[in-house]
Amino acid sequence: MRKTTRLGRFFIKPNNNILRPSRIRVNRVGRPRVVNNWNVPIGIDIKIIKWWLRFKTEPASLWVKVIKSIYGASGGLSLCDNINYSTSSSVWSCIIKTGGRIDASGVNFRNSFKKEIGDGANTSFWNEIWFGSDSLKNRFKRLARLEVDLNASFKDRVSCDGSSIIGLWNWKRTPTGRAQGELEALNLLVQSVKMAPNKLDSWAWQLNGGGNFKTKILSDLLMSRVLGARTGYVESLHNNFTPKKVEVFIWRLRKGRIPVLTELNKRGVDLNSVRCAICDGDVETINHSIFTCNLAHEIWSKVNEWWGLGCPSNKSVNEMFLGKPNVPMSPLGMKLWQAVEWTCGYLI
């Protein structure tokens, strides 16, 4: 009895003592946090989205059968499921709503899984979405009412004989009228399907070019589609040879958030002068402080001489910290040089 209660709470309405899905916000996978400037929800559950694929690839599992008995044949994952989950607090409804949040973020996730027909033995002909964005049961409702077995597999209803594909229909009565028109459309649809009788049915993720589902790729898509749309957005950089404070400094430097005198003056800070306090040769801008000041130029000369790179030229922030040195280096050497360059910029 206790196990049944716990199972019901997991699928329908869990309490605080029952295991909840691990919520990983975008910023927890190495990306800045999403804000609501574009009506994008804060906190997209990247990790639990794997259950979408597990539901599709494990149809014989007991937990999948339980989900289908509660939420329908598609488990509530289909765009055509008109079910309101806004007030539900179950784990599965949270997984369903996560797909909606990702779609709202600009990534067409819920339609990204496509069934690839092999021998057709593990695909439900009427209930699963293997063509288009809806099941055949919803697209051909009159034929579905005439079908003897709605749980028939694709292999039971379609036969591939060499280059020809033939429908193996089993109706309660001969389709007539509008049902006859639906049957003609269904025959055309079936003949356009490409079967691979020597392979098993499988799922392909269209957002990865038909490959396997990976949370990292989904996270990168969210960053490019949502975070990249932000005005002035700058991607954070990472080098495991540098301290975190140096990486934060480089990020602020690229965004122009260093408190040099010209920036303070723009923000209304009362200053006696905005000229460089070290060389007094120019106004103190970010580019002057990091590169063209006499002290900064001398430091960069010493560093470049140490690495055998010659005399440094006056560069922009992106050219200096993202560009490549003018001598060939190995990947490890490039990373070490980047760490030295970032750290010198931080110390200056």
ABEGO torsion letter per residue (X at the ends): XAAAAAAAAAAABBBAABBBBBBBBAAAAGBBBBBAAAGBBBGBBAAAAAAAAAAAABAABAAAAAAAAAAEAAGGABAABBBBAAABABAAAAAAAAAAAAAAAGBBAAAABBBBBBAGAABBAAABBABEABBAAAABAAAAAABABAABBAAAABBBBEABBBBBBBBABBBBEAAAAAAAAAAAAAAABBBBAABBBBBBBAAAGGBBBBAAAAAAAAAAAAAAABBGBBBBBBBAABBAAAAAAAAAAAAGABBBAAAAAAAGBBBABABBAAAGABBBBAAAAAAABAAAAAAAAAAAAAAGAEBBBBBBAAAAAABBBABBBBAAAAAAAAAAAAAAAAAX
